[in-house]
């Protein structure tokens, strides 16, 4: 089944128009910056006009900012508007529902809670989903995926109330798209056995899942002395650290391709085969960074529940250089986790979780002890626990880690433990930081 026929069937069943958007994105990825800027300005103007006329919350925000209808197409209009966050939307929820809601095509309801635990019900429309999935289709091209490749997905599923119809629809979708979906919440020996069987029977496989989910799988396969030759590994949902990439590349003998998105806005950025950073899908979103790197994103496609200058809570380092692949899109150098991923020391120093990553790397402990993952716990202000899934760390290494942490945070009670595993949260994601004060990671 060729690519166009597969997508045509999916479009027919879902009401999207992925193929049309995909063919557009094939061309637009090579646009120069001036042409892309003009295109984005037009899209931004259209969605702001929609918000001004139809979304009461944004109408009021614009009026309060001194923005009138005549100002919407002007330069700098986006920066004239305030940054909003999830809590603001929750506090004014009904005002974010468009007055012309019934005229918007293909509206679907969804919800997200992220790591804050605050559930946000939102919608997206067929146009938005079409652009998101088209951008992912383009990303699959960057990974070298073709229609003869099997796409294996480990994903979190609604294992509590998932209906029989939903399960059947998933099976049909997998068949049409040449996918095989595994449950990210099941990683028993029998599940690993099943994966091994699938990998042995298929060539040119692309494997996709949460970073630490795939790291757990790779660790299990490595412990069995198994190595495979895949087409690509696609990581998502959690920060991809260098030793994660190294392990995945080693076990699956292929390049690792990271991507970034979040519940409310998908298809934000993807890594190409030059691995110079994540290319922002500029045809779909506008990214700004504030407050030392926190990303603020505007979705240019979702008219059913617009997100304009929306605070993501994720921190990123942007890259000024262009990628050597020849594309001119903005690059994200790295995703550094949540803005709340800080440990507060007794000396008043607020330490980002990335410090612990670099500490383990630069002391050589991560490499020497074959570290798979780590977690930092702060059960109370004066206590810190560093849990390592690795080969045993000796007393001298523990003392070195403890001394360096105290040097940064003050005279805290530091404990370094070797543990067999670190559990994920109920969403199937991994948290590198958990604090009694609520500090946590994606």
Order of alpha helices (4+ residues) and beta strands (2+ residues): alpha-alpha-alpha-alpha-alpha-beta-beta-alpha-beta-alpha-beta-alpha-beta-alpha-beta-alpha-beta-beta-beta-beta-beta-beta-beta-beta-beta-alpha-alpha-beta-beta-alpha-beta-beta
